[in-house]
């Protein structure tokens, strides 16, 4: 299937590349463990002409895994070459080309591991994901799976999960997606791929989760209790590995850092000046020597199991609890409530009913939370069990251009109030444009005019009419639009597949944005440094939380709720700016929740409350009784990522 039949982009520098389209079938889903069973590569030039094709089965030397999915049995693969035998030919097809795949990080990770096992360099410097490209284009398809996009773009598919046929289908989808991107002037989501030659670049072996709840500080002269968080620093007579093994066997939670929730620090030199010792002194953590610790290890008292712990019914607060930071956070999003603020019984009832990010001790605390919301004029979170009624903008997706950050933010809030969705980029799903002062100079206006999209002044949002019949209904599952602070329940029981929380923003040229995730226990702390998931460590130790880099303007977090240990109470997802820019410069950040990487979004929110902040809590998935819930947060902090990380108990060197 030739790309040239539909599109020649050789005259468009932003779209003209040499391409290598790839699909792999694998024995499982974990690249560091599983193997490639078959691979197909098609190459194309900038003019759309196909320049090469190669496909082969591979003998993985292991169980082929889900035969019912790919149909590749051990007998069928037994005579095939090994990856090492064909790696040179595959590398030649990939070299000096942009690698293209559907869910490209998956294919890239498998190829990186296979090349590393063969002690070879994977010659890919850039990749493009057709999932990410179509998230930018936003076609009115049922979903973004290969089959859904093939149906939408009219590409025939004959043998699903056959590498060669899937790659030919991918070529047709890519052809149409590239044409749509050029029509909309959408930048391509190219991802740089640094060299990955080390076969040991997989995450460290998982830490065994502690089965017990943290009972608090160790009292001087008192016993150790299962679940206590213990850190060790400095030289010890007993080997560190033995100390850790004995502690874990006794039911203690060995930590790599010290926080206010640490129960005890074990050291033979409390005046050593180590980072852990200094932090223990600052936080008032109990410090004991090695011999005392060994003696206490002989009689560790029983703790409370996470699974047996009674779930507390705590009221919900309007804003999530911010982690403590090592420096004050200036200009918080939510100001201190004024003494003159009037709080009604309804305000208090709503605060108690709707949010649950912090535990509130009494009615006075609830009233204070309600007062904060009243002064800050923060939209009240929606009741998770109640879907919003249809409102005038129910089918509209509105792009706001121009104005100050505050003016544009207020306009997007108004769009959501009217039942519509606020767009942050021009895509095929945009139905209307609101033009604020200065918006006429936006580079996208030329394309908006060519597309003949309706353009409105700000006043259009103040006197909306009933939705006209010419606004097309979107295909697929309806997406619930949440305001800042809005909450949605996840289905019960928990599904086995991961949920995907995606964040996207407008193209930036002066800074980079990183999405990070914290896997938190009942103390709002990580259980180990590995529970801080970021670009340098993109997977939690148990593999339940993974960061997916889909492009320069979008990143996703995959959360497998069924795989989380019972100690986990909350998954906090944040974004941080690398550089001097603030989120007031960046503008709105769009957050979506979907029950799969290529599934339609079930929830979306547009967050742009931040102005001078450099760190922004985007969303959280948290336990509420027997359920899991999703909240669109939008809480900003002026301090950088390091302070946020330390506040959640991660040791930063």
C-alpha positions as CSV (number, residue, x, y, z in Angstrom):
1,X,0.0,0.0,0.0
2,X,1.7,3.2,-1.1
3,X,1.6,6.5,0.8
4,X,2.2,8.3,-2.4
5,X,-1.3,7.4,-3.6
6,X,-2.8,9.8,-1.1
7,X,-0.1,12.2,0.1
8,X,3.2,13.6,-1.0
9,X,4.6,15.7,1.8
10,X,8.1,16.2,0.4
11,X,7.3,19.9,-0.1
12,X,6.3,20.3,3.6
13,X,9.5,20.4,5.7
14,X,7.7,19.8,9.0
15,X,6.2,16.5,7.6
16,X,8.9,15.3,5.2
17,X,10.9,12.4,6.6
18,X,12.1,8.9,5.7
19,X,9.8,6.5,7.6
20,X,10.2,3.0,8.9
21,X,6.8,1.5,9.9
22,X,7.1,-1.3,12.4
23,X,4.9,-3.9,14.1
24,X,6.0,-6.7,16.4
25,X,4.1,-9.7,17.9
26,X,5.5,-10.7,21.3
27,X,5.3,-13.5,23.9
28,X,4.0,-11.1,26.5
29,X,3.7,-7.4,27.4
30,X,6.9,-6.8,29.5
31,X,9.8,-5.9,27.3
32,X,12.5,-6.8,29.9
33,X,11.1,-10.3,30.2
34,X,9.3,-11.3,27.1
35,X,10.5,-11.7,23.5
36,X,9.6,-10.7,19.9
37,X,8.0,-13.6,18.0
38,X,7.6,-11.9,14.6
39,X,8.4,-8.5,13.1
40,X,7.5,-6.6,10.0
41,X,9.2,-3.3,8.7
42,X,8.0,-1.2,5.7
43,X,10.0,1.8,4.7
44,X,8.8,4.9,2.8
45,X,10.4,8.1,1.5
46,X,9.2,11.7,2.1
47,X,7.3,11.5,-1.2
48,X,5.2,8.6,0.0
49,X,6.8,5.9,-2.2
50,X,7.5,2.6,-0.5
51,X,11.2,1.8,-0.6
52,X,11.5,-1.5,1.3
53,X,9.7,-4.4,3.0
54,X,10.8,-7.1,5.4
55,X,9.0,-9.6,7.7
56,X,10.0,-12.7,9.5
57,X,9.0,-15.1,12.3
58,X,11.5,-15.4,15.1
59,X,12.5,-18.2,17.4
60,X,12.4,-16.7,20.9
61,X,13.8,-19.7,22.7
62,X,11.0,-19.5,25.2
63,X,7.3,-20.1,25.6
64,X,5.4,-18.1,22.9
65,X,2.8,-17.0,25.4
66,X,-0.8,-16.2,24.3
67,X,-1.1,-18.4,21.2
68,X,-4.9,-17.6,21.1
69,X,-4.0,-14.0,20.3
70,X,-1.1,-14.2,17.8
71,X,-1.5,-17.9,16.6
72,X,2.3,-18.5,16.8
73,X,3.0,-21.9,18.3
74,X,6.3,-23.4,19.4
75,X,6.2,-25.7,16.4
76,X,5.6,-22.9,13.9
77,X,8.5,-20.9,15.4
78,X,11.0,-23.7,15.9
79,X,12.6,-23.3,12.4
80,X,12.7,-19.5,12.4
81,X,15.9,-17.5,12.9
82,X,16.7,-15.9,16.2
83,X,16.6,-12.1,16.6
84,X,20.4,-12.0,16.7
85,X,20.6,-13.6,13.3
86,X,18.4,-10.9,11.6
87,X,19.3,-7.9,13.8
88,X,21.6,-6.5,11.2
89,X,19.0,-6.5,8.5
90,X,16.4,-4.9,10.8
91,X,18.9,-2.3,11.9
92,X,19.7,-1.3,8.3
93,X,16.0,-0.7,7.6
94,X,15.6,1.5,10.8
95,X,18.8,3.5,10.4
96,X,18.3,7.2,9.4
97,X,14.5,6.8,9.5
98,X,11.8,7.9,11.9
99,X,10.4,4.7,13.4
100,X,6.5,4.7,13.2
101,X,4.3,2.3,15.2
102,X,0.9,2.1,16.8
103,X,1.7,2.5,20.5
104,X,5.3,3.2,19.5
105,X,6.8,3.0,23.0
106,X,5.8,-0.7,23.2
107,X,7.5,-1.6,19.9
108,X,10.5,0.6,20.6
109,X,11.1,-0.9,24.1
110,X,10.9,-4.5,22.8
111,X,13.4,-3.7,20.0
112,X,15.7,-1.9,22.4
113,X,15.8,-5.0,24.7
114,X,16.3,-7.4,21.7
115,X,19.2,-5.3,20.3
116,X,20.7,-5.0,23.8
117,X,20.5,-8.8,24.2
118,X,22.4,-9.1,20.9
119,X,24.9,-6.6,22.2
120,X,24.0,-4.2,19.4
121,X,22.9,-0.6,19.2
122,X,19.3,0.1,18.2
123,X,19.7,2.7,15.4
124,X,16.6,4.7,16.1
125,X,17.0,8.4,17.0
126,X,13.3,9.5,16.6
127,X,10.0,7.7,16.8
128,X,6.4,8.7,16.1
129,X,3.4,7.0,17.6
130,X,0.2,6.9,15.5
131,X,-1.8,6.8,18.7
132,X,-0.3,10.1,19.8
133,X,-0.7,11.6,16.3
134,X,-4.4,10.7,16.3
135,X,-4.9,12.0,19.8
136,X,-3.7,15.3,18.4
137,X,-5.8,15.0,15.2
138,X,-8.9,13.8,17.2
139,X,-10.8,12.1,14.4
140,X,-14.5,11.2,15.2
141,X,-13.7,7.5,15.5
142,X,-15.1,5.1,18.0
143,X,-11.7,4.7,19.6
144,X,-8.0,4.8,18.7
145,X,-7.2,1.1,18.4
146,X,-5.7,-0.1,15.1
147,X,-9.1,-1.7,14.1
148,X,-11.1,1.5,15.0
149,X,-8.8,3.8,13.1
150,X,-8.7,1.4,10.1
151,X,-12.6,1.4,10.0
152,X,-12.6,5.2,10.3
153,X,-10.1,5.8,7.6
154,X,-11.4,3.0,5.3
155,X,-8.3,0.8,5.5
156,X,-9.0,-2.9,5.0
157,X,-7.7,-5.3,7.7
158,X,-7.6,-9.0,6.9
159,X,-5.5,-10.7,9.6
160,X,-5.3,-8.9,13.0
161,X,-2.2,-9.6,15.0
162,X,-0.3,-10.7,11.9
163,X,2.8,-8.4,11.9
164,X,3.0,-7.9,8.2
165,X,-0.8,-7.3,7.7
166,X,-0.8,-5.0,10.8
167,X,2.1,-3.0,9.3
168,X,0.3,-2.6,6.0
169,X,-2.8,-1.4,7.9
170,X,-0.6,0.9,9.8
171,X,0.6,2.4,6.6
172,X,-2.9,3.2,5.5
173,X,-3.7,4.8,8.9
174,X,-0.5,6.7,8.9
175,X,-1.2,8.0,5.4
176,X,-4.6,9.4,6.4
177,X,-3.4,10.7,9.8
178,X,-0.5,12.5,8.2
179,X,-2.9,14.1,5.7
180,X,-5.2,15.2,8.5
181,X,-2.2,16.6,10.5
182,X,-1.1,18.6,7.4
183,X,-4.6,19.9,6.8
184,X,-4.9,21.1,10.5
185,X,-1.3,22.2,10.7
186,X,-0.8,19.9,13.6
187,X,2.9,19.5,14.7
188,X,4.0,15.9,14.6
189,X,4.6,14.2,18.0
190,X,8.2,13.2,17.3
191,X,10.0,11.6,20.3
192,X,13.8,11.7,20.5
193,X,15.3,8.3,21.3
194,X,18.6,8.4,23.2
195,X,20.9,5.4,22.7
196,X,20.0,2.4,24.8
197,X,22.7,-0.2,24.6
198,X,22.9,-1.4,28.2
199,X,20.9,-4.7,28.7
200,X,20.4,-3.8,32.3
201,X,18.3,-0.6,31.8
202,X,15.2,-2.4,33.2
203,X,13.9,-1.2,36.7
204,X,15.5,-2.7,39.8
205,X,14.0,-5.9,41.2
206,X,10.7,-5.1,43.0
207,X,10.8,-4.3,46.7
208,X,8.4,-6.6,48.7
209,X,5.6,-4.3,49.9
210,X,5.2,-4.2,53.7
211,X,1.9,-5.9,54.6
212,X,1.3,-3.7,57.7
213,X,0.2,-0.2,58.4
214,X,2.7,2.2,59.8
215,X,1.9,2.5,63.6
216,X,4.0,5.7,64.0
217,X,7.2,6.6,65.8
218,X,9.3,4.2,67.9
219,X,9.2,5.3,71.5
220,X,12.5,5.3,73.3
221,X,12.6,2.1,75.3
222,X,9.5,0.8,73.5
223,X,9.2,-2.1,71.2
224,X,9.3,-2.3,67.4
225,X,5.9,-2.9,65.8
226,X,5.2,-4.5,62.4
227,X,4.8,-1.8,59.8
228,X,7.2,0.7,61.3
229,X,9.2,2.6,58.7
230,X,12.9,2.2,59.5
231,X,15.9,3.8,57.7
232,X,19.5,2.8,58.1
233,X,22.6,5.0,57.6
234,X,26.3,4.7,58.0
235,X,28.6,1.7,58.6
236,X,27.2,-1.3,60.5
237,X,28.9,-4.3,62.0
238,X,26.2,-6.5,60.5
239,X,26.0,-6.5,56.7
240,X,23.4,-4.1,55.4
241,X,21.8,-6.9,53.3
242,X,21.4,-9.1,56.4
243,X,19.9,-6.2,58.4
244,X,17.4,-5.5,55.7
245,X,16.5,-9.1,55.2
246,X,15.9,-9.7,59.0
247,X,13.9,-6.5,59.2
248,X,11.7,-7.3,56.3
249,X,11.1,-10.9,57.6
250,X,10.0,-9.3,60.9
251,X,7.4,-7.2,59.1
252,X,9.2,-3.8,59.2
253,X,9.2,-1.4,56.2
254,X,12.8,-0.6,55.3
255,X,13.0,2.9,53.7
256,X,15.8,4.5,51.7
257,X,15.1,8.0,53.0
258,X,13.9,9.7,56.1
259,X,10.6,11.7,56.4
260,X,8.3,12.9,59.1
261,X,6.7,9.5,58.9
262,X,9.9,7.5,59.6
263,X,9.5,5.5,62.8
264,X,13.2,5.1,63.6
265,X,16.7,5.7,62.1
266,X,19.4,3.1,62.8
267,X,22.9,4.5,62.9
268,X,26.1,4.0,64.9
269,X,27.0,7.6,64.5
270,X,24.2,10.1,64.9
271,X,26.6,13.0,64.5
272,X,27.8,11.7,61.1
273,X,26.1,14.6,59.3
274,X,24.6,12.3,56.7
275,X,21.5,13.5,54.9
276,X,19.4,10.9,56.7
277,X,20.8,11.8,60.1
278,X,20.3,15.5,59.5
279,X,16.7,14.9,58.4
280,X,16.0,12.7,61.4
281,X,17.1,15.5,63.7
282,X,15.0,18.0,61.9
283,X,11.9,15.8,62.0
284,X,12.4,14.5,65.6
285,X,12.7,10.9,64.4
286,X,13.8,8.4,67.1
287,X,17.5,7.5,66.5
288,X,18.9,4.1,67.8
289,X,22.2,2.3,67.4
290,X,22.7,-1.0,65.7
291,X,22.9,-3.1,68.9
292,X,19.7,-1.7,70.2
293,X,18.0,-2.3,66.9
294,X,19.2,-6.0,66.8
295,X,17.9,-6.5,70.4
296,X,14.5,-5.0,69.5
297,X,14.3,-7.2,66.3
298,X,14.1,-10.2,68.6
299,X,10.6,-9.1,69.9
300,X,8.7,-7.3,67.2
301,X,5.1,-6.8,68.2
302,X,2.2,-7.6,65.9
303,X,0.9,-4.8,63.6
304,X,-2.3,-4.1,61.7
305,X,-2.5,-5.6,58.2
306,X,-3.4,-3.2,55.4
307,X,-6.0,-5.7,54.2
308,X,-7.6,-6.0,57.7
309,X,-7.5,-2.4,58.5
310,X,-11.0,-0.9,58.8
311,X,-11.7,1.6,56.2
312,X,-12.3,5.0,57.7
313,X,-15.2,7.1,56.4
314,X,-13.5,10.4,56.2
315,X,-15.2,13.5,54.9
316,X,-13.9,14.9,51.6
317,X,-12.2,18.3,51.4
318,X,-12.6,20.7,48.5
319,X,-8.8,20.7,47.7
320,X,-6.3,17.8,48.0
321,X,-3.8,18.0,50.8
322,X,-0.5,19.4,49.6
323,X,2.6,17.4,50.8
324,X,4.9,19.3,53.2
325,X,7.8,21.0,51.4
326,X,11.2,21.9,52.5
327,X,10.6,25.5,51.6
328,X,7.5,27.6,51.7
329,X,5.2,27.5,48.7
330,X,4.5,31.1,47.6
331,X,1.2,32.2,46.0
332,X,-0.7,29.0,46.5
333,X,-3.7,28.5,44.2
334,X,-6.1,28.5,47.2
335,X,-5.7,31.5,49.5
336,X,-6.2,31.6,53.2
337,X,-9.9,32.2,54.0
338,X,-10.8,35.6,55.1
339,X,-12.2,35.9,58.6
340,X,-15.2,37.7,57.1
341,X,-16.0,34.9,54.8
342,X,-19.6,33.6,55.2
343,X,-20.0,29.9,55.1
344,X,-23.4,28.3,54.8
345,X,-24.6,24.9,56.0
346,X,-24.9,23.9,52.4
347,X,-21.2,24.9,51.8
348,X,-20.2,22.6,54.7
349,X,-22.4,19.8,53.6
350,X,-21.0,20.0,50.1
351,X,-17.4,20.0,51.4
352,X,-18.1,16.9,53.6
353,X,-20.0,15.1,50.9
354,X,-17.8,15.7,47.8
355,X,-14.1,15.6,48.5
356,X,-11.9,13.2,50.4
357,X,-8.3,14.2,49.8
358,X,-7.5,14.9,53.5
359,X,-8.8,13.7,56.9
360,X,-10.8,16.4,58.7
361,X,-10.9,16.2,62.5
362,X,-14.1,18.2,63.2
363,X,-16.8,20.5,61.9
364,X,-14.6,23.5,62.3
365,X,-12.0,22.1,59.9
366,X,-14.8,21.3,57.4
367,X,-16.1,24.9,57.7
368,X,-12.6,26.2,57.1
369,X,-12.3,24.1,53.9
370,X,-15.6,25.4,52.7
371,X,-14.5,29.0,53.4
372,X,-11.4,28.4,51.4
373,X,-13.5,27.3,48.5
374,X,-15.8,30.3,48.9
375,X,-13.0,32.8,48.9
376,X,-11.1,31.2,46.1
377,X,-14.3,30.8,44.0
378,X,-13.2,27.3,43.2
379,X,-15.9,25.3,41.3
380,X,-17.4,22.7,43.6
381,X,-16.5,19.1,42.7
382,X,-19.2,17.2,41.0
383,X,-20.9,14.4,42.9
384,X,-19.3,11.3,41.6
385,X,-22.6,9.4,41.3
386,X,-24.4,12.2,39.4
387,X,-23.9,12.9,35.7
388,X,-24.3,16.4,34.5
389,X,-27.5,17.2,32.7
390,X,-27.4,18.2,29.1
391,X,-26.5,21.9,28.7
392,X,-26.3,24.2,25.7
393,X,-22.7,23.3,24.7
394,X,-23.1,19.6,25.2
395,X,-21.6,18.8,21.8
396,X,-19.3,21.7,21.4
397,X,-15.5,21.7,21.7
398,X,-14.3,25.3,22.0
399,X,-10.8,26.6,21.4
400,X,-10.1,29.9,23.1
401,X,-7.4,32.1,21.5
402,X,-5.8,35.3,22.8
403,X,-6.4,37.3,26.0
404,X,-4.5,37.2,29.2
405,X,-4.0,34.0,31.0
406,X,-6.7,34.9,33.4
407,X,-9.1,35.9,30.6
408,X,-8.5,32.7,28.7
409,X,-8.9,30.6,31.8
410,X,-12.2,32.3,32.7
411,X,-13.5,31.7,29.2
412,X,-12.6,28.0,29.3
413,X,-14.3,27.7,32.7
414,X,-17.4,29.2,31.2
415,X,-17.3,26.7,28.3
416,X,-17.3,23.8,30.8
417,X,-20.1,25.5,32.8
418,X,-22.2,25.5,29.7
419,X,-21.6,21.7,29.3
420,X,-19.0,21.9,26.5
421,X,-15.3,20.9,26.4
422,X,-12.4,23.4,26.3
423,X,-9.8,22.5,23.7
424,X,-6.2,23.6,24.0
425,X,-5.1,22.7,20.4
426,X,-6.6,22.9,17.0
427,X,-7.9,19.4,16.0
428,X,-10.6,17.8,13.9
429,X,-13.0,17.8,16.9
430,X,-13.0,21.6,17.5
431,X,-16.4,23.0,16.6
432,X,-16.0,26.7,17.6
433,X,-13.4,29.3,18.3
434,X,-13.7,32.1,20.8
435,X,-11.4,35.1,20.0
436,X,-10.2,37.3,22.8
437,X,-8.0,40.4,22.3
438,X,-4.8,39.5,20.5
439,X,-6.2,36.2,19.3
440,X,-6.4,37.4,15.8
441,X,-2.6,37.2,15.6
442,X,-2.4,33.5,16.6
443,X,-0.7,31.5,14.0
444,X,-3.6,29.0,13.9
445,X,-6.1,31.7,12.7
446,X,-5.0,31.2,9.1
447,X,-5.8,27.5,9.3
448,X,-9.1,28.2,11.3
449,X,-10.2,30.6,8.5
450,X,-9.4,28.0,5.8
451,X,-11.4,25.3,7.7
452,X,-14.3,27.8,8.0
453,X,-14.7,27.2,11.7
454,X,-17.2,29.5,13.5
455,X,-15.3,32.3,15.3
456,X,-17.1,34.2,18.1
457,X,-16.4,37.1,20.4
458,X,-16.3,36.7,24.2
459,X,-19.9,37.8,24.6
460,X,-21.0,34.6,22.8
461,X,-20.3,32.7,26.0
462,X,-22.6,34.9,28.1
463,X,-25.8,34.4,26.1
464,X,-25.7,30.9,24.7
465,X,-28.5,29.6,22.6
466,X,-29.8,26.0,22.4
467,X,-27.3,23.8,20.7
468,X,-27.8,24.0,17.0
469,X,-28.5,20.8,15.0
470,X,-25.4,21.4,12.7
471,X,-23.0,20.5,15.5
472,X,-22.1,16.9,14.8
473,X,-22.5,14.2,17.5
474,X,-19.2,12.6,18.5
475,X,-18.8,8.9,17.8
476,X,-18.0,6.4,20.5
477,X,-18.4,6.6,24.3
478,X,-19.5,9.9,25.8
479,X,-16.8,11.7,27.7
480,X,-17.6,13.3,31.0
481,X,-16.2,16.8,31.3
482,X,-15.1,17.6,34.8
483,X,-14.4,21.0,36.3
484,X,-11.4,21.6,38.4
485,X,-11.8,19.5,41.6
486,X,-14.4,17.3,39.9
487,X,-14.6,13.6,40.8
488,X,-15.6,10.5,38.9
489,X,-16.1,6.9,40.2
490,X,-14.2,4.1,38.5
491,X,-16.1,0.9,37.8
492,X,-16.3,-1.8,40.5
493,X,-14.9,-4.4,40.6
494,X,-11.5,-3.2,39.5
495,X,-10.7,-4.2,35.9
496,X,-7.5,-6.1,35.1
497,X,-6.3,-3.8,32.4
498,X,-4.5,-0.5,33.3
499,X,-6.2,2.9,33.3
500,X,-4.5,5.6,31.4
501,X,-4.3,9.2,32.6
502,X,-3.0,11.4,29.8
503,X,-1.8,15.0,30.0
504,X,-1.4,17.3,27.0
505,X,-0.5,21.0,26.5
506,X,0.2,23.4,23.7
507,X,3.5,23.1,21.8
508,X,6.4,24.8,23.7
509,X,9.7,26.1,22.3
510,X,11.2,27.6,25.5
511,X,10.9,24.8,28.1
512,X,10.0,21.2,28.7
513,X,7.3,19.7,30.8
514,X,7.7,16.5,32.7
515,X,4.8,14.4,34.1
516,X,5.7,12.5,37.3
517,X,3.7,10.2,39.5
518,X,3.8,9.3,43.2
519,X,2.4,6.0,44.6
520,X,1.3,6.9,48.1
521,X,0.4,5.1,51.3
522,X,-2.0,6.1,54.1
523,X,0.5,8.7,55.3
524,X,0.6,10.4,51.8
525,X,4.2,9.1,51.4
526,X,6.0,6.8,49.0
527,X,6.9,3.4,50.4
528,X,10.2,3.5,48.6
529,X,12.0,5.8,46.2
530,X,10.9,3.5,43.3
531,X,7.3,4.7,44.0
532,X,8.3,8.0,42.4
533,X,7.8,7.4,38.7
534,X,9.5,9.9,36.3
535,X,11.4,10.0,33.1
536,X,14.6,8.5,34.7
537,X,12.7,5.7,36.3
538,X,9.5,5.2,34.2
539,X,8.1,2.2,36.1
540,X,7.3,1.5,39.7
541,X,9.1,-1.6,41.2
542,X,6.0,-3.8,40.9
543,X,5.2,-2.6,37.4
544,X,1.7,-1.3,38.4
545,X,2.5,2.3,37.4
546,X,4.3,3.2,34.2
547,X,5.1,6.5,32.5
548,X,4.6,6.6,28.8
549,X,6.2,9.4,26.8
550,X,4.0,9.9,23.7
551,X,5.4,13.1,22.4
552,X,6.7,16.6,23.3
553,X,3.2,17.8,24.2
554,X,1.7,14.7,25.8
555,X,2.6,12.1,28.4
556,X,0.5,9.3,29.9
557,X,0.5,7.3,33.1
558,X,-0.7,3.7,33.0
559,X,-2.1,2.5,36.4
560,X,-3.0,-1.1,36.9
561,X,-5.2,-0.9,40.0
562,X,-5.5,-4.7,40.4
563,X,-1.7,-5.0,40.7
564,X,-1.2,-2.3,43.4
565,X,-0.4,-3.6,46.9
566,X,-3.1,-3.0,49.6
567,X,-0.9,-0.3,51.3
568,X,-1.5,2.1,48.3
569,X,-4.1,4.7,49.0
570,X,-3.5,7.3,46.3
571,X,-1.8,7.8,42.9
572,X,-0.8,11.5,42.6
573,X,0.0,12.7,39.1
574,X,1.8,16.0,38.7
575,X,3.6,18.1,36.0
576,X,6.7,20.1,36.5
577,X,8.4,22.7,34.2
578,X,12.1,22.3,33.5
579,X,13.3,25.9,33.2
580,X,12.2,29.4,34.3
581,X,8.8,29.3,32.7
582,X,5.6,29.0,34.7
583,X,2.2,27.4,34.1
584,X,0.9,30.9,33.4
585,X,3.2,30.9,30.4
586,X,2.2,27.4,29.4
587,X,-1.5,27.9,29.5
588,X,-4.1,25.1,29.9
589,X,-3.2,21.5,30.5
590,X,-5.8,18.9,29.3
591,X,-6.1,15.7,31.4
592,X,-8.1,12.6,30.2
593,X,-8.8,9.2,31.8
594,X,-9.4,6.2,29.6
595,X,-9.7,2.4,30.4
596,X,-7.0,1.5,28.0
597,X,-4.2,3.1,26.0
598,X,-6.3,3.2,22.8
599,X,-9.8,3.4,24.4
600,X,-12.0,6.4,24.2
601,X,-11.6,8.8,27.1
602,X,-14.3,8.5,29.7
603,X,-13.3,11.6,31.6
604,X,-11.6,14.8,30.6
605,X,-10.8,18.2,32.3
606,X,-9.0,21.3,31.2
607,X,-6.8,22.8,34.0
608,X,-5.3,26.2,33.8
609,X,-5.8,27.7,37.3
610,X,-2.1,28.1,37.8
611,X,-0.3,31.4,37.1
612,X,3.2,31.7,38.7
613,X,3.5,28.1,39.6
614,X,6.2,25.7,38.3
615,X,4.7,22.5,39.7
616,X,1.1,21.4,39.1
617,X,-0.8,18.5,40.7
618,X,-2.9,17.4,37.8
619,X,-5.0,14.5,39.0
620,X,-5.2,11.6,41.4
621,X,-6.7,8.2,41.6
622,X,-7.5,7.3,45.2
623,X,-9.4,4.8,47.3
624,X,-12.8,5.8,48.7
625,X,-14.2,2.9,50.8
626,X,-14.4,-0.1,48.4
627,X,-14.1,2.1,45.3
628,X,-11.4,3.9,43.4
629,X,-12.1,7.4,42.3
630,X,-10.5,9.9,39.9
631,X,-10.2,13.6,40.7
632,X,-9.1,16.4,38.4
633,X,-7.0,18.5,40.8
634,X,-5.3,21.6,39.3
635,X,-3.4,22.6,42.4
636,X,-0.2,24.6,41.7
637,X,2.9,25.4,43.7
638,X,5.6,28.0,43.1
639,X,8.4,25.7,44.3
640,X,10.1,23.3,41.9
641,X,9.8,19.6,41.5
642,X,12.5,18.9,44.1
643,X,10.4,20.3,47.0
644,X,7.4,18.4,45.9
645,X,9.4,15.2,45.7
646,X,10.8,15.6,49.2
647,X,7.4,16.4,50.5
648,X,6.2,13.0,49.4
649,X,9.1,11.3,51.1
650,X,11.5,10.7,48.2
651,X,15.2,11.0,48.9
652,X,16.7,13.6,46.5
653,X,20.5,13.7,46.1
